[in-house]
Structure formats: C-alpha cells, structure tokens
C-alpha cells in the first residue's frame, strides 16, 4: 500500500513541477529570442537501509531547446536577428557575461545600448555607449556606425562592434534570468563568422499549441495521481476494517 501511495505522491509532486516549466514556456511564447526549457520524467529507486524496493518519480530538466525561432522583418534600425547559429553577448545583472538571441535593441537614457530586457550589449571593450546621432546602422558583422548630430549623411563614425559568439551548445547552460552562460563561467571568444540581419527579430521557439496540449496532459496526469492516492487511502481503510473484524 505504501508503495502505491509513495509513487502517486511523488508523481503528483513532479507533475506540478513539470507543469510550472511548461507554463513558463507558454508565458514566453511571444518573448523575442526565448529558448524553451525541456524536461522529462524518470523513475528512480529509493536507496537506504535494506533493499531499494521503493521507487519515486522525478521530473528532470533535460536542458534547453536551442532550435531557432522564426525571423520576422520589422524595419526598425535597432532590431537585429542572429543568422543561424550564434549569440549576442550582454552583461548579466550580476556583472558577468551572458548570451541571448533577443535582438530588440534600444539606447537607454544614459546612451547605453541594451536589449529590450535592459541587459547592456557588450562590444569589444565592454558595454556599448552610443553618442547622440541622427542615424544609426548595425552591420551584418555587428559593427555600429552613426551619423553624428549636425554632420552630413556621409560623415559616418564607427562606434563599436557587438560581440557575437558561437560556443558549443553542450557548453551552454541557461540561468534563472533566461540568459545563457558557459558552464565553466568563462567568457566565450568572439566569432567573426556569426552574422546579424538588421531590421528583423527572431521570435520564441515555443510552439504555443504543443504547450497548450502538454498543459492539458499534465493536468490529467496530476488528477490521475491524486485519484491513486485516494484509492490507496480507501484500500488502507478497508484493510484496517477487515483486520479489526478478525
């Protein structure tokens, strides 16, 4: 009886955790450059005194889905999308280097180039500072050029170059802030092969329909686990009653 109850209890608990992951993915279905989290269920033995004859369920993180989202043209000069493999280097909230596919760039009130989430974009020497300008262009290699205020259209100045990287996927890990980092914590080397498409954004790679179906499946799975716990309780009550009659 306790085996049945334990399996159902751990199954319900891990189903709730899996539902949280799926809900987060669904909530970010329209987030620029978002990469969906993956998870899977495992059955593991409970080790302790005696033989491991108990089994519990675990919802184990299976990494991040690094497949690309669709690229949509916006025409906005500060919007960029990474072509193929690669990442845009940004400064994480903790001050370290992290990576994102979100190219919805903007210049904040201090003149710092940031992503839509407010992360400073890194250049060749740190966060990129953009001077006041009449026009700004971002080249395919990440080079930022501006037309200084009061200057002619031919008076272009190079500001900096966005750091673009392409580390091995196996070396990347996703943080709680949604940014990717190298597992060893070191900064990745710039890769000149990575290119950008200006005036475009990459959408999230979350399939909203699949996530909705998954949400329904997990809800039904949770209900089944709860019913199993109820059945275990009823069986225990019936067994206790039989024992008392004897």
ABEGO torsion letter per residue (X at the ends): XAAAAAAAAAAAAAAAAAAAAAAAAAAAAABBGBBBBBBBBBBBBBBEBEBBABBBBBBBBAEBBABBBBBBBAGBAABBBBBEBEBBBBBBAAGBBBBBABABBBBBAAGBBBBAAGBBBBBAAEBBBBBBBABBBBBAAGBBBBBBBGBBAABBBBABBBBBBBBBAAABBBBAAGBBBBAAGBBBBBBAABBBBBGBBBBBABBAAAAAAAAAAAAAAAAAAAAAAAAAAAAAAAAAAAAAAX
